Structure formats: structure tokens, C-alpha cells
Amino acid sequence: MSASTFVTLKGDRTEVPDTFLSAFRDRMRGQVIGPGGEGYDAYRTLWNTMIDRRPACIARCCGAADVIAAVNFAREFDLMCSVRGGGHNVAGKAVADDTLMIDLSPMQDIRVDPSRGRARVGAGCLWSAVDAESQAFGLATTGGTVSHTGVAGLTLGGGIGWLASMHGITCDNLLSVDLVTAAGEYLHVDENEHSDLFWALRGGGGNFGVATSFEFRLHPVGPMIYAGLLAWPMSSARDVLRAYRDFVAQAPEELTVFAGFISSPDGDPLLALIPGWFGAIAEGESMLAPLRKLQPVLDVVQEIPYIAQQQIFDEAAGPGIPRYWKSGYVTDLSDDLIDVLIAQNEKRPTPQSPQLLFRMHGQMTAIPTGATAFPQRRTGWDYDVIAQWTEPHQAEPCIAWARETWDAVSPHTDGVYINHLDHDDEGRIPSAFGPNYDRLVQVKRTYDGDNFFRLNNNIPPD
Ligand SMILES: Cc1cc2nc3c(=O)[nH]c(=O)nc-3n(C[C@H](O)[C@H](O)[C@H](O)COP(=O)(O)OP(=O)(O)OC[C@H]3O[C@@H](n4cnc5c(N)ncnc54)[C@H](O)[C@@H]3O)c2cc1C
């Protein structure tokens, strides 16, 4: 750390000497990196490059002992800390200026127990690693739809993925969590031990401590499934979306179909339906026949590995560019809303700026609202408008378009997914938890009454 390093101590930006972190370094197995240190810029860089923040230091934790050391150090010096899992959060909550970043990405252990259908996953893992390890045994749990997303942030916020209609969302498959509290205590948390905390960790985000590992229930999946992508020109979008709405209303839980306004490789706008059929492969073709009758111009639905379906959006959602999101839950894909989506797509500022509809149905909606902190158990969609750009001059029109689109779409939405809030959505946090908010405040009071963990989608204890 250089002599001109600043940290936020007791709320004030304070210059600290080189020696400040030396005791911390001695306590850590992993590296402690300050500005200018090797890897500093790489480790503070997030998926969304609109976020460019400079922490006072980065604690590269190698295990629970390092996490305890980092939490204790931050508490002793009243230093604010952020927590980084996979670094995918669009709002960039994983990093903040002049603070300690607890970086879990070195914690990559995964142990699958195929006989019990369980996996213990380190808090720094990405979904690609979990899929690879569990599919080696023909198993999987509900993960994200982009395989380079972090397990930790996604799971703690809920976790909407292809398998949610058959097996519930990611946090519904969570069996236990190992966690370091604000007091530096290491807890094993499950249905029996600290059950109030276990409830809150299933959807309440990073408010309650630093999770060091997660234990998931696994299910037999694939390894081959019937899936891929169908696409139409925009002239067919209205008819296709109306037919899609009626089709998915009847779909069994083995079938999930997402919808999106995307672009061809040449940049032409397309309306895409992205199905995943997890029943018997031989039945896949007849299952999807009604969608094929709508005469797509592109049809790449076929027998593919489950792992390939998990990576279908990976390239389009690759890291390294700036983006800005707005999001909300839709329960009725009405004709009016379809018209709004189409009209806004016509104004999209860059070809790589999609609007997406993630279908939510089946088992994930069969769970009572209060059973976990994640409250959204209605059949419908998670809607996202994602402005993405590559050139600095595109930032303003892209952000303006996303906001304008959200203004037009939001009257058709109700509630929001905590993991899809952007940096200027703080005021929407309570609506992300709906009727579960008050209980979350109670749990926060019990485990983090001083709001030590506040650089997140925060639930203040008072
Ligand atoms: C391209 C892309 C695709 C996505 N697809 C999906 C999807 O299909 N389904 C879905 O449900 N969501 C999806 N998301 C949203 C995703 O769930 C969130 O962005 C989530 O925060 C990512 O987790 P992370 O560990 O990578 O996040 P990070 O940015 O590392 O962390 C985000 C926040 O989570 C908390 N956190 C992270 N790790 C820990 C920990 N170990 N202990 C305590 N708190 C922690 C902290 O508050 C942190 O600020 C997607 C996001 C992106 C960018």
C-alpha cells in the first residue's frame, strides 16, 4: 500500500500510512493487495465496467480463516467492507472506494457426493464450475442462465434458472451455508441450526454475513436435453409473443421457454424464444411443435448437452463492457405490454441492448411466499431491459433508453428481483422483499445490529 492510500474510517476519508495493513497481511493466508499492488486492477474489475471503484485494499481470501481475519480487521478499525463472489452484480456492490474488499474468488473448492445427491461449493465459484463437477455424475442444481455468474451472490438473492420450474430456484435447493458473521463468528447454518438466519439467507442477499460455502441438493439432469433457440423477424414479433404467452400458460414444469428481443450477428433485430425441455428427449419435438408452426426464420433447437444450454447466453453476456439495467416482475404479458416492448425495441440504441423475459412457473411458484426470504412465487416473468454499449459517447443515449423503457414498462410490473437492481435502485429494495421485509429486518437486528455489512442491497436494522 502506498503512503497516499485513503480508507474510510468511522465514516471519514482518512489518509493512512504504509504500515496500516502490515499486521493484517500477517494474519492472512491469502494476499492483501493495495493500490498499485500486483493484480489490484484485475481484482477490482467487475463484469459491468461502468463500475470503476478503487478499494483501499483487497483481501484475497483462501478459506474461512482468512474471511474471519478480514472481518475482524475491518471491525477493529471501523473500516467498511464489501464482499465479492463472482463480481457479476450489475450495480457493482462487490467493490467500493476506499474500503476493504473481501474477495472470495480464490475459494473454488467443489465436492460432489453423488450417492447423497449433494454438492458443497466454495463461495468463489462460478456456475460453470458447479455444472462441470455435477454433470460428471449426471447431476445438477438450479443455477444461473449465464455460466460465468458467481454462485454466492446469485444464491443469496434467490437464483432463477432453467431448472427452477422442475426443482425450485437456487436457494430452494440450498441445504446449508457456512458463514462468518459481523462478530467474526463462524456458523454452520441450516434448517435446524440458526434456522431464522437460514430463512434470511435464501433470498435476503449479502446482509447477514460472509458465506464461505454452500451445500446444494442435486438432481438427475441430462446430460443431453432438447433445447436451443428459435427466432423471428420483428414483423412477426406481436403474433409470436401473443402465441408464446398462451403456449407457456399450458407448459408442463419440464418445459421452460424464455423470450427476448435480441440481434442477429449482423445487428438486425430478432424476437427469440429460448426453450429448454427437460423431459424425455424423444418428446421434445412434439412439445415444441406449436412454436415451430409459427415459422421461425432461425431454428437451432436440438438435442444438446445441458452444459451447452447453461452457456447459451455466455458470449452475448460476456464481461468487459459497460451496462445499465432496469428490471421488474411481470405477471400478465398483456397485448398492451407486448406493444410497449416492441415499440421500445425499435428505439434500442445499440444492437447488443436486449429486453428479456425469464419465465417463472412450476415448482418455484409452488412454494409459499414466506417459506424463504425470496418472496416472488407467482407465475409470470422476470423482465429485464439491459442497455449495453462499447463507446463512451453511447453511454448517455443507452442509459436514457433503458430509463425510458422502464418508465413505459414499469406500470405493467409488480415487485423486483433483488439481484437485478442497479446502483440507482436503492429505493426499490423493500419492494424486492415485499411481505418478507419486516422479518428480514428482525434477522438483520439479531445477526448484524450495527449494519456492519451495508455495502450491499441493504436492509438496515432500524
Ligand atoms: C450476465 C448476468 C447474468 C445473470 N443471470 C442470472 C440468472 O440467470 N439468474 C439469476 O438469478 N440471476 C442472474 N444474474 C444476477 C445475479 O444473480 C447477480 O448479479 C448476483 O449478484 C451475481 O452474484 P456474484 O457472486 O457474481 O455477485 P458479486 O458482484 O460478486 O456480489 C454481489 C453481492 O452479493 C453479495 N455477496 C456475494 N458473495 C457473497 C458471499 N460469499 N457472502 C455474502 N454476500 C455475498 C454481496 O452483497 C455482493 O455485493 C445475472 C447477472 C449477470 C450480470
The ligand as a MOL file (V3000), in Angstrom:
LIG
                    3D

  0  0  0     0  0            999 V3000
M  V30 BEGIN CTAB
M  V30 COUNTS 53 58 0 0 0
M  V30 BEGIN ATOM
M  V30 1 C -24.7120 -11.7070 -17.1240 0
M  V30 2 C -25.5680 -11.9280 -15.9400 0
M  V30 3 C -26.4630 -12.9510 -15.9580 0
M  V30 4 C -27.2610 -13.1940 -14.8520 0
M  V30 5 N -28.1500 -14.2220 -14.9040 0
M  V30 6 C -28.8870 -14.5040 -13.8170 0
M  V30 7 C -29.7450 -15.6290 -13.8200 0
M  V30 8 O -29.8660 -16.3540 -14.7940 0
M  V30 9 N -30.4430 -15.8810 -12.7030 0
M  V30 10 C -30.3420 -15.0930 -11.5840 0
M  V30 11 O -30.9890 -15.3910 -10.6020 0
M  V30 12 N -29.5350 -14.0210 -11.5730 0
M  V30 13 C -28.8190 -13.7130 -12.6610 0
M  V30 14 N -27.9870 -12.6320 -12.6410 0
M  V30 15 C -27.9570 -11.7610 -11.4690 0
M  V30 16 C -27.0070 -12.3370 -10.4400 0
M  V30 17 O -27.7310 -13.2130 -9.6160 0
M  V30 18 C -26.4070 -11.2310 -9.5800 0
M  V30 19 O -25.6740 -10.3640 -10.4030 0
M  V30 20 C -25.5170 -11.7800 -8.4710 0
M  V30 21 O -25.2130 -10.7250 -7.5890 0
M  V30 22 C -24.2600 -12.3770 -9.0170 0
M  V30 23 O -23.5260 -12.9850 -7.9980 0
M  V30 24 P -21.9390 -12.7400 -7.8930 0
M  V30 25 O -21.4280 -13.5790 -6.7930 0
M  V30 26 O -21.3310 -12.8940 -9.2380 0
M  V30 27 O -22.0030 -11.2220 -7.4910 0
M  V30 28 P -20.9550 -10.2020 -6.8220 0
M  V30 29 O -20.9820 -8.9800 -7.6680 0
M  V30 30 O -19.6510 -10.8120 -6.5280 0
M  V30 31 O -21.6740 -9.9180 -5.4570 0
M  V30 32 C -22.8840 -9.2170 -5.4050 0
M  V30 33 C -23.2840 -9.0490 -3.9640 0
M  V30 34 O -23.6480 -10.3020 -3.4280 0
M  V30 35 C -23.2350 -10.3820 -2.0830 0
M  V30 36 N -22.2860 -11.4810 -1.9550 0
M  V30 37 C -21.5480 -12.0690 -2.9160 0
M  V30 38 N -20.8660 -13.0930 -2.4090 0
M  V30 39 C -21.1670 -13.1620 -1.1030 0
M  V30 40 C -20.8030 -14.0190 -0.0320 0
M  V30 41 N -19.9980 -15.0480 -0.2210 0
M  V30 42 N -21.3100 -13.7820 1.1910 0
M  V30 43 C -22.1670 -12.7580 1.4130 0
M  V30 44 N -22.5480 -11.9200 0.4320 0
M  V30 45 C -22.0710 -12.1250 -0.8030 0
M  V30 46 C -22.6060 -9.0710 -1.7180 0
M  V30 47 O -23.5860 -8.2210 -1.1550 0
M  V30 48 C -22.1880 -8.5390 -3.0600 0
M  V30 49 O -22.1170 -7.1470 -3.0830 0
M  V30 50 C -27.1680 -12.3770 -13.7240 0
M  V30 51 C -26.2360 -11.3370 -13.7160 0
M  V30 52 C -25.4540 -11.1200 -14.8010 0
M  V30 53 C -24.5040 -9.9860 -14.7880 0
M  V30 END ATOM
M  V30 BEGIN BOND
M  V30 1 1 1 2
M  V30 2 1 2 3
M  V30 3 2 2 52
M  V30 4 2 3 4
M  V30 5 1 4 5
M  V30 6 1 4 50
M  V30 7 2 5 6
M  V30 8 1 6 7
M  V30 9 1 6 13
M  V30 10 2 7 8
M  V30 11 1 7 9
M  V30 12 1 9 10
M  V30 13 2 10 11
M  V30 14 1 10 12
M  V30 15 2 12 13
M  V30 16 1 13 14
M  V30 17 1 14 15
M  V30 18 1 14 50
M  V30 19 1 15 16
M  V30 20 1 16 17
M  V30 21 1 16 18
M  V30 22 1 18 19
M  V30 23 1 18 20
M  V30 24 1 20 21
M  V30 25 1 20 22
M  V30 26 1 22 23
M  V30 27 1 23 24
M  V30 28 2 24 25
M  V30 29 1 24 26
M  V30 30 1 24 27
M  V30 31 1 27 28
M  V30 32 2 28 29
M  V30 33 1 28 30
M  V30 34 1 28 31
M  V30 35 1 31 32
M  V30 36 1 32 33
M  V30 37 1 33 34
M  V30 38 1 33 48
M  V30 39 1 34 35
M  V30 40 1 35 36
M  V30 41 1 35 46
M  V30 42 1 36 37
M  V30 43 1 36 45
M  V30 44 2 37 38
M  V30 45 1 38 39
M  V30 46 1 39 40
M  V30 47 2 39 45
M  V30 48 1 40 41
M  V30 49 2 40 42
M  V30 50 1 42 43
M  V30 51 2 43 44
M  V30 52 1 44 45
M  V30 53 1 46 47
M  V30 54 1 46 48
M  V30 55 1 48 49
M  V30 56 2 50 51
M  V30 57 1 51 52
M  V30 58 1 52 53
M  V30 END BOND
M  V30 END CTAB
M  END
